[in-house]
Amino acid sequence: MVAAFVSACSPDIPKEEAPTVNDENCKLENITKIGDKATREEFAAACLRRGPGFKPSQDKAW
């Protein structure tokens, strides 16, 4: 059981490569096919940020 916890956090596990960000790959059914959760989340974020309509919010000085 300890081996399962240690191996789950191992940095040696290769990360799945994300597909190219384009109209076809950014469809929901194609995003859900990406098996690695971290890669899927990074790819979905990149899909949301593409195009001329994306404007990052300004930093707030609290």
Residue pairs with C-beta under 8 A, 6 or more apart in sequence:
7 13
15 36
15 38
15 39
16 34
16 35
16 36
16 39
17 39
18 34
18 39
18 42
18 43
18 46
19 25
19 30
19 34
19 43
21 43
21 46
21 47
21 50
24 30
25 31
25 43
25 47
26 47
26 50
31 40
31 43
31 44
31 47
32 40
34 40
34 43
48 54
49 56
